[in-house]
Amino acid sequence: MSIGGAGYCADCYNRMTEDLMGLEHVDHPRLTVSFDVDGRARAFDVERLIFGDVVSWTAREQGAESGFEFNVTGPVDEDPADALSRLYEKVDRCLSVRSAELGEVPEDLKNAVWPHAVWRGDRHLGLSEGSFGRLTVDGAGDLALVIDGELVTGREFLDMLHSYEGFTLRW
């Protein structure tokens, strides 16, 4: 965080803000591990940031350039255990479903048209019903999505939607 040209780590910023607001300092777990739909353990760094009367709790997947990221917010006076519980539930709920399917493609079908899919080497990443993703930017600064921990560029996502041409999108 940068305040008045001075840089602060998240912990220092939170401690300074807590002192200014007369709040008790909150220590919290910095790491959580959850299992995805395939039973793979995924580790997340947990961060807490105070923004006025709101606290933001974020879990970012370790070791992944894009990876999973989850966030919950709540009032500054919310019990941290309750906020963390909501964050952990969100992580578990989202990891328990697959939004995209990454599958091997038989050799005789590699030249076929694959609607709802993009290629990852010899595998395709395709949208599943009820898919969801997180908006982000890619290495070039262009808008992208992270779907099931996989970075999908804006162009790739539009290609995945190609067979839905003529449909109405609702958001």
TIVO-2410 file (N, C-alpha, C; in nm, 3 decimals):
# residues 171
REC num residu      c1      c2      c3 atome chaine
REC   1      M   0.085  -0.117   0.000     N      A
REC   1      M   0.000   0.000   0.000    CA      A
REC   1      M   0.089   0.123   0.000     C      A
REC   2      S   0.047   0.225  -0.070     N      A
REC   2      S   0.122   0.349  -0.074    CA      A
REC   2      S   0.036   0.462  -0.017     C      A
REC   3      I   0.088   0.530   0.084     N      A
REC   3      I   0.016   0.641   0.146    CA      A
REC   3      I   0.113   0.758   0.156     C      A
REC   4      G   0.078   0.867   0.091     N      A
REC   4      G   0.163   0.985   0.094    CA      A
REC   4      G   0.303   0.959   0.042     C      A
REC   5      G   0.316   0.871  -0.055     N      A
REC   5      G   0.446   0.839  -0.113    CA      A
REC   5      G   0.524   0.733  -0.037     C      A
REC   6      A   0.476   0.693   0.081     N      A
REC   6      A   0.544   0.589   0.158    CA      A
REC   6      A   0.477   0.454   0.133     C      A
REC   7      G   0.559   0.352   0.114     N      A
REC   7      G   0.506   0.218   0.090    CA      A
REC   7      G   0.496   0.137   0.218     C      A
REC   8      Y   0.389   0.060   0.231     N      A
REC   8      Y   0.366  -0.024   0.349    CA      A
REC   8      Y   0.327  -0.163   0.303     C      A
REC   9      C   0.377  -0.264   0.376     N      A
REC   9      C   0.329  -0.400   0.350    CA      A
REC   9      C   0.185  -0.408   0.403     C      A
REC  10      A   0.113  -0.511   0.364     N      A
REC  10      A  -0.027  -0.525   0.406    CA      A
REC  10      A  -0.040  -0.528   0.558     C      A
REC  11      D   0.050  -0.600   0.625     N      A
REC  11      D   0.042  -0.609   0.771    CA      A
REC  11      D   0.065  -0.473   0.836     C      A
REC  12      C   0.166  -0.399   0.788     N      A
REC  12      C   0.194  -0.267   0.846    CA      A
REC  12      C   0.078  -0.171   0.820     C      A
REC  13      Y   0.025  -0.177   0.698     N      A
REC  13      Y  -0.090  -0.092   0.665    CA      A
REC  13      Y  -0.208  -0.125   0.756     C      A
REC  14      N  -0.239  -0.254   0.770     N      A
REC  14      N  -0.352  -0.294   0.855    CA      A
REC  14      N  -0.330  -0.250   1.000     C      A
REC  15      R  -0.208  -0.271   1.052     N      A
REC  15      R  -0.179  -0.234   1.190    CA      A
REC  15      R  -0.195  -0.082   1.209     C      A
REC  16      M  -0.144  -0.004   1.114     N      A
REC  16      M  -0.155   0.142   1.121    CA      A
REC  16      M  -0.303   0.183   1.117     C      A
REC  17      T  -0.380   0.121   1.028     N      A
REC  17      T  -0.521   0.153   1.015    CA      A
REC  17      T  -0.598   0.113   1.141     C      A
REC  18      E  -0.566  -0.005   1.195     N      A
REC  18      E  -0.632  -0.049   1.320    CA      A
REC  18      E  -0.603   0.050   1.433     C      A
REC  19      D  -0.478   0.095   1.443     N      A
REC  19      D  -0.442   0.192   1.547    CA      A
REC  19      D  -0.520   0.322   1.529     C      A
REC  20      L  -0.526   0.371   1.406     N      A
REC  20      L  -0.598   0.496   1.379    CA      A
REC  20      L  -0.747   0.485   1.408     C      A
REC  21      M  -0.803   0.365   1.384     N      A
REC  21      M  -0.947   0.346   1.405    CA      A
REC  21      M  -0.980   0.294   1.545     C      A
REC  22      G  -0.877   0.271   1.626     N      A
REC  22      G  -0.902   0.220   1.761    CA      A
REC  22      G  -0.949   0.076   1.764     C      A
REC  23      L  -0.907  -0.002   1.664     N      A
REC  23      L  -0.947  -0.143   1.654    CA      A
REC  23      L  -0.839  -0.232   1.714     C      A
REC  24      E  -0.881  -0.348   1.762     N      A
REC  24      E  -0.787  -0.448   1.812    CA      A
REC  24      E  -0.716  -0.511   1.693     C      A
REC  25      H  -0.584  -0.538   1.707     N      A
REC  25      H  -0.508  -0.601   1.599    CA      A
REC  25      H  -0.556  -0.744   1.576     C      A
REC  26      V  -0.567  -0.783   1.450     N      A
REC  26      V  -0.614  -0.917   1.414    CA      A
REC  26      V  -0.499  -0.996   1.352     C      A
REC  27      D  -0.461  -1.104   1.417     N      A
REC  27      D  -0.371  -1.202   1.357    CA      A
REC  27      D  -0.459  -1.307   1.291     C      A
REC  28      H  -0.416  -1.356   1.177     N      A
REC  28      H  -0.498  -1.456   1.108    CA      A
REC  28      H  -0.407  -1.556   1.038     C      A
REC  29      P  -0.462  -1.674   1.007     N      A
REC  29      P  -0.383  -1.773   0.933    CA      A
REC  29      P  -0.342  -1.717   0.797     C      A
REC  30      R  -0.220  -1.741   0.758     N      A
REC  30      R  -0.167  -1.688   0.631    CA      A
REC  30      R  -0.176  -1.790   0.518     C      A
REC  31      L  -0.216  -1.912   0.550     N      A
REC  31      L  -0.217  -2.020   0.452    CA      A
REC  31      L  -0.338  -2.108   0.477     C      A
REC  32      T  -0.402  -2.149   0.368     N      A
REC  32      T  -0.507  -2.250   0.377    CA      A
REC  32      T  -0.489  -2.346   0.260     C      A
REC  33      V  -0.528  -2.469   0.281     N      A
REC  33      V  -0.519  -2.570   0.177    CA      A
REC  33      V  -0.658  -2.628   0.157     C      A
REC  34      S  -0.695  -2.644   0.031     N      A
REC  34      S  -0.824  -2.702  -0.003    CA      A
REC  34      S  -0.803  -2.798  -0.119     C      A
REC  35      F  -0.898  -2.888  -0.139     N      A
REC  35      F  -0.886  -2.987  -0.245    CA      A
REC  35      F  -0.983  -2.955  -0.357     C      A
REC  36      D  -0.935  -2.964  -0.483     N      A
REC  36      D  -1.022  -2.937  -0.595    CA      A
REC  36      D  -1.105  -3.061  -0.630     C      A
REC  37      V  -1.185  -3.049  -0.733     N      A
REC  37      V  -1.277  -3.155  -0.773    CA      A
REC  37      V  -1.204  -3.285  -0.808     C      A
REC  38      D  -1.075  -3.277  -0.844     N      A
REC  38      D  -0.996  -3.395  -0.877    CA      A
REC  38      D  -0.918  -3.449  -0.758     C      A
REC  39      G  -0.938  -3.390  -0.640     N      A
REC  39      G  -0.868  -3.435  -0.521    CA      A
REC  39      G  -0.728  -3.379  -0.506     C      A
REC  40      R  -0.692  -3.284  -0.591     N      A
REC  40      R  -0.560  -3.222  -0.587    CA      A
REC  40      R  -0.557  -3.113  -0.479     C      A
REC  41      A  -0.456  -3.118  -0.392     N      A
REC  41      A  -0.441  -3.015  -0.288    CA      A
REC  41      A  -0.393  -2.886  -0.352     C      A
REC  42      R  -0.459  -2.777  -0.314     N      A
REC  42      R  -0.421  -2.644  -0.363    CA      A
REC  42      R  -0.400  -2.554  -0.243     C      A
REC  43      A  -0.283  -2.490  -0.239     N      A
REC  43      A  -0.247  -2.402  -0.127    CA      A
REC  43      A  -0.276  -2.257  -0.164     C      A
REC  44      F  -0.329  -2.182  -0.067     N      A
REC  44      F  -0.366  -2.043  -0.089    CA      A
REC  44      F  -0.305  -1.954   0.018     C      A
REC  45      D  -0.247  -1.840  -0.025     N      A
REC  45      D  -0.205  -1.737   0.068    CA      A
REC  45      D  -0.328  -1.656   0.104     C      A
REC  46      V  -0.345  -1.626   0.232     N      A
REC  46      V  -0.462  -1.551   0.279    CA      A
REC  46      V  -0.415  -1.411   0.320     C      A
REC  47      E  -0.483  -1.311   0.266     N      A
REC  47      E  -0.449  -1.172   0.294    CA      A
REC  47      E  -0.573  -1.097   0.344     C      A
REC  48      R  -0.551  -1.006   0.434     N      A
REC  48      R  -0.658  -0.922   0.490    CA      A
REC  48      R  -0.619  -0.777   0.469     C      A
REC  49      L  -0.711  -0.697   0.415     N      A
REC  49      L  -0.687  -0.554   0.396    CA      A
REC  49      L  -0.809  -0.476   0.444     C      A
REC  50      I  -0.782  -0.370   0.519     N      A
REC  50      I  -0.888  -0.283   0.571    CA      A
REC  50      I  -0.906  -0.165   0.475     C      A
REC  51      F  -1.030  -0.140   0.437     N      A
REC  51      F  -1.065  -0.026   0.352    CA      A
REC  51      F  -1.176   0.051   0.422     C      A
REC  52      G  -1.139   0.142   0.510     N      A
REC  52      G  -1.238   0.219   0.584    CA      A
REC  52      G  -1.315   0.127   0.677     C      A
REC  53      D  -1.447   0.119   0.656     N      A
REC  53      D  -1.529   0.034   0.743    CA      A
REC  53      D  -1.552  -0.106   0.685     C      A
REC  54      V  -1.474  -0.141   0.583     N      A
REC  54      V  -1.487  -0.271   0.517    CA      A
REC  54      V  -1.352  -0.344   0.523     C      A
REC  55      V  -1.358  -0.475   0.542     N      A
REC  55      V  -1.237  -0.558   0.538    CA      A
REC  55      V  -1.251  -0.655   0.420     C      A
REC  56      S  -1.144  -0.666   0.344     N      A
REC  56      S  -1.139  -0.758   0.231    CA      A
REC  56      S  -1.047  -0.874   0.268     C      A
REC  57      W  -1.097  -0.996   0.251     N      A
REC  57      W  -1.019  -1.118   0.276    CA      A
REC  57      W  -1.000  -1.186   0.141     C      A
REC  58      T  -0.875  -1.218   0.106     N      A
REC  58      T  -0.845  -1.277  -0.024    CA      A
REC  58      T  -0.761  -1.403  -0.006     C      A
REC  59      A  -0.794  -1.506  -0.081     N      A
REC  59      A  -0.715  -1.629  -0.087    CA      A
REC  59      A  -0.663  -1.641  -0.231     C      A
REC  60      R  -0.529  -1.636  -0.247     N      A
REC  60      R  -0.465  -1.647  -0.379    CA      A
REC  60      R  -0.385  -1.776  -0.385     C      A
REC  61      E  -0.406  -1.850  -0.492     N      A
REC  61      E  -0.334  -1.977  -0.507    CA      A
REC  61      E  -0.184  -1.954  -0.516     C      A
REC  62      Q  -0.109  -2.034  -0.441     N      A
REC  62      Q   0.036  -2.026  -0.442    CA      A
REC  62      Q   0.093  -2.092  -0.567     C      A
REC  63      G   0.202  -2.037  -0.615     N      A
REC  63      G   0.277  -2.102  -0.722    CA      A
REC  63      G   0.209  -2.103  -0.857     C      A
REC  64      A   0.106  -2.024  -0.874     N      A
REC  64      A   0.036  -2.020  -1.002    CA      A
REC  64      A   0.039  -1.877  -1.054     C      A
REC  65      E   0.085  -1.860  -1.177     N      A
REC  65      E   0.094  -1.726  -1.233    CA      A
REC  65      E  -0.043  -1.658  -1.237     C      A
REC  66      S  -0.144  -1.730  -1.280     N      A
REC  66      S  -0.279  -1.674  -1.277    CA      A
REC  66      S  -0.356  -1.742  -1.165     C      A
REC  67      G  -0.383  -1.868  -1.176     N      A
REC  67      G  -0.441  -1.946  -1.068    CA      A
REC  67      G  -0.574  -1.898  -1.012     C      A
REC  68      F  -0.620  -1.971  -0.911     N      A
REC  68      F  -0.745  -1.937  -0.845    CA      A
REC  68      F  -0.724  -1.820  -0.750     C      A
REC  69      E  -0.829  -1.739  -0.736     N      A
REC  69      E  -0.829  -1.630  -0.639    CA      A
REC  69      E  -0.973  -1.609  -0.594     C      A
REC  70      F  -0.991  -1.600  -0.462     N      A
REC  70      F  -1.125  -1.584  -0.405    CA      A
REC  70      F  -1.124  -1.468  -0.307     C      A
REC  71      N  -1.236  -1.398  -0.296     N      A
REC  71      N  -1.244  -1.282  -0.210    CA      A
REC  71      N  -1.381  -1.274  -0.145     C      A
REC  72      V  -1.381  -1.233  -0.019     N      A
REC  72      V  -1.505  -1.197   0.051    CA      A
REC  72      V  -1.479  -1.065   0.123     C      A
REC  73      T  -1.583  -0.989   0.144     N      A
REC  73      T  -1.571  -0.864   0.218    CA      A
REC  73      T  -1.675  -0.864   0.330     C      A
REC  74      G  -1.648  -0.780   0.429     N      A
REC  74      G  -1.740  -0.769   0.541    CA      A
REC  74      G  -1.710  -0.644   0.621     C      A
REC  75      P  -1.793  -0.616   0.718     N      A
REC  75      P  -1.770  -0.497   0.801    CA      A
REC  75      P  -1.643  -0.512   0.885     C      A
REC  76      V  -1.581  -0.400   0.914     N      A
REC  76      V  -1.455  -0.401   0.987    CA      A
REC  76      V  -1.468  -0.464   1.126     C      A
REC  77      D  -1.588  -0.462   1.183     N      A
REC  77      D  -1.604  -0.518   1.317    CA      A
REC  77      D  -1.654  -0.664   1.315     C      A
REC  78      E  -1.658  -0.726   1.197     N      A
REC  78      E  -1.699  -0.866   1.188    CA      A
REC  78      E  -1.594  -0.954   1.255     C      A
REC  79      D  -1.640  -1.057   1.323     N      A
REC  79      D  -1.549  -1.153   1.385    CA      A
REC  79      D  -1.463  -1.215   1.275     C      A
REC  80      P  -1.329  -1.204   1.285     N      A
REC  80      P  -1.241  -1.261   1.182    CA      A
REC  80      P  -1.266  -1.409   1.156     C      A
REC  81      A  -1.302  -1.484   1.259     N      A
REC  81      A  -1.330  -1.627   1.240    CA      A
REC  81      A  -1.450  -1.646   1.147     C      A
REC  82      D  -1.550  -1.560   1.159     N      A
REC  82      D  -1.667  -1.569   1.071    CA      A
REC  82      D  -1.629  -1.534   0.927     C      A
REC  83      A  -1.549  -1.428   0.911     N      A
REC  83      A  -1.507  -1.387   0.777    CA      A
REC  83      A  -1.423  -1.497   0.711     C      A
REC  84      L  -1.329  -1.553   0.788     N      A
REC  84      L  -1.246  -1.661   0.733    CA      A
REC  84      L  -1.330  -1.783   0.699     C      A
REC  85      S  -1.429  -1.812   0.780     N      A
REC  85      S  -1.518  -1.924   0.752    CA      A
REC  85      S  -1.590  -1.904   0.618     C      A
REC  86      R  -1.638  -1.782   0.595     N      A
REC  86      R  -1.704  -1.752   0.467    CA      A
REC  86      R  -1.607  -1.766   0.350     C      A
REC  87      L  -1.481  -1.720   0.370     N      A
REC  87      L  -1.380  -1.732   0.265    CA      A
REC  87      L  -1.350  -1.879   0.236     C      A
REC  88      Y  -1.326  -1.959   0.341     N      A
REC  88      Y  -1.295  -2.101   0.323    CA      A
REC  88      Y  -1.412  -2.175   0.256     C      A
REC  89      E  -1.534  -2.142   0.294     N      A
REC  89      E  -1.651  -2.204   0.232    CA      A
REC  89      E  -1.658  -2.171   0.083     C      A
REC  90      K  -1.626  -2.046   0.049     N      A
REC  90      K  -1.627  -2.005  -0.092    CA      A
REC  90      K  -1.521  -2.081  -0.170     C      A
REC  91      V  -1.401  -2.092  -0.114     N      A
REC  91      V  -1.293  -2.167  -0.179    CA      A
REC  91      V  -1.338  -2.311  -0.202     C      A
REC  92      D  -1.387  -2.377  -0.098     N      A
REC  92      D  -1.430  -2.516  -0.110    CA      A
REC  92      D  -1.543  -2.533  -0.211     C      A
REC  93      R  -1.640  -2.443  -0.206     N      A
REC  93      R  -1.755  -2.451  -0.298    CA      A
REC  93      R  -1.710  -2.437  -0.443     C      A
REC  94      C  -1.623  -2.340  -0.470     N      A
REC  94      C  -1.580  -2.316  -0.607    CA      A
REC  94      C  -1.485  -2.424  -0.659     C      A
REC  95      L  -1.403  -2.480  -0.571     N      A
REC  95      L  -1.312  -2.586  -0.614    CA      A
REC  95      L  -1.383  -2.720  -0.633     C      A
REC  96      S  -1.504  -2.732  -0.580     N      A
REC  96      S  -1.575  -2.860  -0.586    CA      A
REC  96      S  -1.645  -2.882  -0.720     C      A
REC  97      V  -1.642  -2.783  -0.808     N      A
REC  97      V  -1.703  -2.797  -0.941    CA      A
REC  97      V  -1.600  -2.763  -1.047     C      A
REC  98      R  -1.620  -2.815  -1.164     N      A
REC  98      R  -1.532  -2.785  -1.276    CA      A
REC  98      R  -1.608  -2.696  -1.373     C      A
REC  99      S  -1.549  -2.583  -1.407     N      A
REC  99      S  -1.610  -2.490  -1.502    CA      A
REC  99      S  -1.564  -2.518  -1.643     C      A
REC 100      A  -1.452  -2.584  -1.656     N      A
REC 100      A  -1.399  -2.617  -1.787    CA      A
REC 100      A  -1.351  -2.761  -1.783     C      A
REC 101      E  -1.349  -2.821  -1.898     N      A
REC 101      E  -1.303  -2.959  -1.906    CA      A
REC 101      E  -1.176  -2.963  -1.989     C      A
REC 102      L  -1.069  -3.015  -1.930     N      A
REC 102      L  -0.942  -3.028  -1.997    CA      A
REC 102      L  -0.925  -3.174  -2.030     C      A
REC 103      G  -0.929  -3.208  -2.157     N      A
REC 103      G  -0.926  -3.349  -2.193    CA      A
REC 103      G  -0.833  -3.380  -2.308     C      A
REC 104      E  -0.791  -3.505  -2.312     N      A
REC 104      E  -0.709  -3.553  -2.423    CA      A
REC 104      E  -0.798  -3.565  -2.546     C      A
REC 105      V  -0.740  -3.541  -2.661     N      A
REC 105      V  -0.814  -3.549  -2.786    CA      A
REC 105      V  -0.758  -3.665  -2.867     C      A
REC 106      P  -0.846  -3.758  -2.908     N      A
REC 106      P  -0.799  -3.869  -2.990    CA      A
REC 106      P  -0.734  -3.818  -3.118     C      A
REC 107      E  -0.630  -3.886  -3.163     N      A
REC 107      E  -0.553  -3.843  -3.281    CA      A
REC 107      E  -0.642  -3.819  -3.403     C      A
REC 108      D  -0.741  -3.905  -3.426     N      A
REC 108      D  -0.825  -3.891  -3.545    CA      A
REC 108      D  -0.923  -3.773  -3.536     C      A
REC 109      L  -0.934  -3.709  -3.419     N      A
REC 109      L  -1.027  -3.596  -3.405    CA      A
REC 109      L  -0.955  -3.463  -3.385     C      A
REC 110      K  -0.823  -3.462  -3.393     N      A
REC 110      K  -0.748  -3.339  -3.366    CA      A
REC 110      K  -0.773  -3.229  -3.468     C      A
REC 111      N  -0.814  -3.263  -3.589     N      A
REC 111      N  -0.839  -3.162  -3.691    CA      A
REC 111      N  -0.986  -3.123  -3.697     C      A
REC 112      A  -1.066  -3.179  -3.609     N      A
REC 112      A  -1.209  -3.146  -3.608    CA      A
REC 112      A  -1.231  -3.008  -3.546     C      A
REC 113      V  -1.346  -2.949  -3.574     N      A
REC 113      V  -1.383  -2.823  -3.511    CA      A
REC 113      V  -1.434  -2.854  -3.371     C      A
REC 114      W  -1.383  -2.783  -3.273     N      A
REC 114      W  -1.421  -2.806  -3.134    CA      A
REC 114      W  -1.488  -2.680  -3.079     C      A
REC 115      P  -1.622  -2.670  -3.089     N      A
REC 115      P  -1.688  -2.554  -3.032    CA      A
REC 115      P  -1.675  -2.556  -2.880     C      A
REC 116      H  -1.677  -2.443  -2.818     N      A
REC 116      H  -1.665  -2.426  -2.673    CA      A
REC 116      H  -1.527  -2.465  -2.621     C      A
REC 117      A  -1.424  -2.469  -2.706     N      A
REC 117      A  -1.294  -2.518  -2.658    CA      A
REC 117      A  -1.178  -2.439  -2.717     C      A
REC 118      V  -1.067  -2.436  -2.643     N      A
REC 118      V  -0.939  -2.385  -2.692    CA      A
REC 118      V  -0.836  -2.494  -2.666     C      A
REC 119      W  -0.723  -2.483  -2.732     N      A
REC 119      W  -0.621  -2.587  -2.725    CA      A
REC 119      W  -0.514  -2.554  -2.622     C      A
REC 120      R  -0.471  -2.655  -2.550     N      A
REC 120      R  -0.359  -2.649  -2.456    CA      A
REC 120      R  -0.267  -2.765  -2.493     C      A
REC 121      G  -0.177  -2.741  -2.587     N      A
REC 121      G  -0.092  -2.849  -2.636    CA      A
REC 121      G  -0.178  -2.949  -2.711     C      A
REC 122      D  -0.175  -3.074  -2.669     N      A
REC 122      D  -0.257  -3.178  -2.732    CA      A
REC 122      D  -0.391  -3.197  -2.661     C      A
REC 123      R  -0.424  -3.108  -2.571     N      A
REC 123      R  -0.549  -3.119  -2.497    CA      A
REC 123      R  -0.637  -2.998  -2.528     C      A
REC 124      H  -0.765  -3.013  -2.507     N      A
REC 124      H  -0.856  -2.900  -2.527    CA      A
REC 124      H  -0.918  -2.860  -2.394     C      A
REC 125      L  -0.940  -2.730  -2.379     N      A
REC 125      L  -1.006  -2.674  -2.261    CA      A
REC 125      L  -1.141  -2.625  -2.307     C      A
REC 126      G  -1.247  -2.690  -2.259     N      A
REC 126      G  -1.382  -2.655  -2.305    CA      A
REC 126      G  -1.471  -2.612  -2.191     C      A
REC 127      L  -1.565  -2.523  -2.222     N      A
REC 127      L  -1.658  -2.475  -2.121    CA      A
REC 127      L  -1.757  -2.584  -2.081     C      A
REC 128      S  -1.790  -2.585  -1.955     N      A
REC 128      S  -1.893  -2.675  -1.903    CA      A
REC 128      S  -2.017  -2.592  -1.875     C      A
REC 129      E  -2.130  -2.656  -1.864     N      A
REC 129      E  -2.253  -2.585  -1.829    CA      A
REC 129      E  -2.238  -2.523  -1.691     C      A
REC 130      G  -2.278  -2.399  -1.677     N      A
REC 130      G  -2.267  -2.331  -1.549    CA      A
REC 130      G  -2.126  -2.283  -1.519     C      A
REC 131      S  -2.048  -2.258  -1.623     N      A
REC 131      S  -1.909  -2.216  -1.605    CA      A
REC 131      S  -1.898  -2.080  -1.537     C      A
REC 132      F  -1.786  -2.058  -1.471     N      A
REC 132      F  -1.756  -1.928  -1.414    CA      A
REC 132      F  -1.606  -1.905  -1.422     C      A
REC 133      G  -1.567  -1.780  -1.416     N      A
REC 133      G  -1.425  -1.746  -1.420    CA      A
REC 133      G  -1.402  -1.611  -1.356     C      A
REC 134      R  -1.275  -1.577  -1.338     N      A
REC 134      R  -1.237  -1.450  -1.278    CA      A
REC 134      R  -1.170  -1.363  -1.383     C      A
REC 135      L  -1.216  -1.238  -1.397     N      A
REC 135      L  -1.154  -1.146  -1.490    CA      A
REC 135      L  -1.017  -1.105  -1.437     C      A
REC 136      T  -0.920  -1.097  -1.527     N      A
REC 136      T  -0.784  -1.056  -1.492    CA      A
REC 136      T  -0.722  -0.996  -1.617     C      A
REC 137      V  -0.594  -0.972  -1.615     N      A
REC 137      V  -0.521  -0.931  -1.735    CA      A
REC 137      V  -0.408  -1.032  -1.757     C      A
REC 138      D  -0.374  -1.051  -1.885     N      A
REC 138      D  -0.266  -1.143  -1.916    CA      A
REC 138      D  -0.132  -1.069  -1.912     C      A
REC 139      G  -0.025  -1.135  -1.949     N      A
REC 139      G   0.109  -1.076  -1.943    CA      A
REC 139      G   0.126  -0.954  -2.031     C      A
REC 140      A   0.043  -0.941  -2.133     N      A
REC 140      A   0.049  -0.826  -2.224    CA      A
REC 140      A  -0.041  -0.712  -2.177     C      A
REC 141      G  -0.111  -0.732  -2.066     N      A
REC 141      G  -0.201  -0.629  -2.016    CA      A
REC 141      G  -0.339  -0.632  -2.078     C      A
REC 142      D  -0.369  -0.738  -2.153     N      A
REC 142      D  -0.500  -0.751  -2.216    CA      A
REC 142      D  -0.596  -0.826  -2.124     C      A
REC 143      L  -0.724  -0.798  -2.137     N      A
REC 143      L  -0.826  -0.863  -2.057    CA      A
REC 143      L  -0.826  -1.013  -2.082     C      A
REC 144      A  -0.837  -1.090  -1.975     N      A
REC 144      A  -0.837  -1.236  -1.984    CA      A
REC 144      A  -0.925  -1.290  -1.872     C      A
REC 145      L  -0.944  -1.421  -1.872     N      A
REC 145      L  -1.020  -1.491  -1.769    CA      A
REC 145      L  -0.933  -1.601  -1.710     C      A
REC 146      V  -0.957  -1.630  -1.585     N      A
REC 146      V  -0.898  -1.749  -1.525    CA      A
REC 146      V  -1.015  -1.843  -1.500     C      A
REC 147      I  -1.013  -1.956  -1.568     N      A
REC 147      I  -1.119  -2.057  -1.556    CA      A
REC 147      I  -1.053  -2.183  -1.503     C      A
REC 148      D  -1.097  -2.229  -1.387     N      A
REC 148      D  -1.039  -2.349  -1.324    CA      A
REC 148      D  -0.887  -2.338  -1.312     C      A
REC 149      G  -0.837  -2.219  -1.281     N      A
REC 149      G  -0.695  -2.200  -1.263    CA      A
REC 149      G  -0.616  -2.189  -1.392     C      A
REC 150      E  -0.683  -2.192  -1.506     N      A
REC 150      E  -0.617  -2.181  -1.637    CA      A
REC 150      E  -0.643  -2.042  -1.694     C      A
REC 151      L  -0.538  -1.973  -1.738     N      A
REC 151      L  -0.552  -1.842  -1.800    CA      A
REC 151      L  -0.607  -1.861  -1.942     C      A
REC 152      V  -0.716  -1.792  -1.971     N      A
REC 152      V  -0.779  -1.796  -2.103    CA      A
REC 152      V  -0.782  -1.652  -2.154     C      A
REC 153      T  -0.717  -1.626  -2.267     N      A
REC 153      T  -0.715  -1.491  -2.320    CA      A
REC 153      T  -0.855  -1.450  -2.365     C      A
REC 154      G  -0.874  -1.320  -2.382     N      A
REC 154      G  -1.003  -1.271  -2.430    CA      A
REC 154      G  -1.039  -1.332  -2.565     C      A
REC 155      R  -0.940  -1.343  -2.654     N      A
REC 155      R  -0.964  -1.402  -2.787    CA      A
REC 155      R  -1.004  -1.549  -2.774     C      A
REC 156      E  -0.934  -1.622  -2.688     N      A
REC 156      E  -0.967  -1.764  -2.668    CA      A
REC 156      E  -1.109  -1.778  -2.613     C      A
REC 157      F  -1.145  -1.691  -2.517     N      A
REC 157      F  -1.278  -1.700  -2.459    CA      A
REC 157      F  -1.384  -1.672  -2.566     C      A
REC 158      L  -1.362  -1.572  -2.649     N      A
REC 158      L  -1.458  -1.545  -2.756    CA      A
REC 158      L  -1.467  -1.664  -2.851     C      A
REC 159      D  -1.354  -1.728  -2.879     N      A
REC 159      D  -1.355  -1.848  -2.963    CA      A
REC 159      D  -1.438  -1.959  -2.898     C      A
REC 160      M  -1.430  -1.970  -2.765     N      A
REC 160      M  -1.507  -2.072  -2.693    CA      A
REC 160      M  -1.657  -2.045  -2.705     C      A
REC 161      L  -1.694  -1.919  -2.722     N      A
REC 161      L  -1.835  -1.881  -2.733    CA      A
REC 161      L  -1.886  -1.881  -2.878     C      A
REC 162      H  -1.797  -1.908  -2.972     N      A
REC 162      H  -1.832  -1.896  -3.113    CA      A
REC 162      H  -1.958  -1.973  -3.153     C      A
REC 163      S  -1.973  -2.093  -3.103     N      A
REC 163      S  -2.090  -2.173  -3.143    CA      A
REC 163      S  -2.220  -2.122  -3.081     C      A
REC 164      Y  -2.211  -2.024  -2.990     N      A
REC 164      Y  -2.330  -1.964  -2.931    CA      A
REC 164      Y  -2.374  -1.840  -3.008     C      A
REC 165      E  -2.317  -1.817  -3.125     N      A
REC 165      E  -2.350  -1.698  -3.203    CA      A
REC 165      E  -2.502  -1.687  -3.218     C      A
REC 166      G  -2.553  -1.566  -3.194     N      A
REC 166      G  -2.697  -1.542  -3.203    CA      A
REC 166      G  -2.767  -1.553  -3.068     C      A
REC 167      F  -2.702  -1.612  -2.970     N      A
REC 167      F  -2.761  -1.621  -2.837    CA      A
REC 167      F  -2.751  -1.485  -2.768     C      A
REC 168      T  -2.836  -1.462  -2.670     N      A
REC 168      T  -2.831  -1.341  -2.590    CA      A
REC 168      T  -2.757  -1.373  -2.460     C      A
REC 169      L  -2.660  -1.290  -2.426     N      A
REC 169      L  -2.586  -1.307  -2.301    CA      A
REC 169      L  -2.653  -1.222  -2.194     C      A
REC 170      R  -2.658  -1.276  -2.074     N      A
REC 170      R  -2.713  -1.203  -1.961    CA      A
REC 170      R  -2.610  -1.200  -1.850     C      A
REC 171      W  -2.585  -1.083  -1.794     N      A
REC 171      W  -2.494  -1.071  -1.682    CA      A
REC 171      W  -2.543  -0.967  -1.586     C      A
***
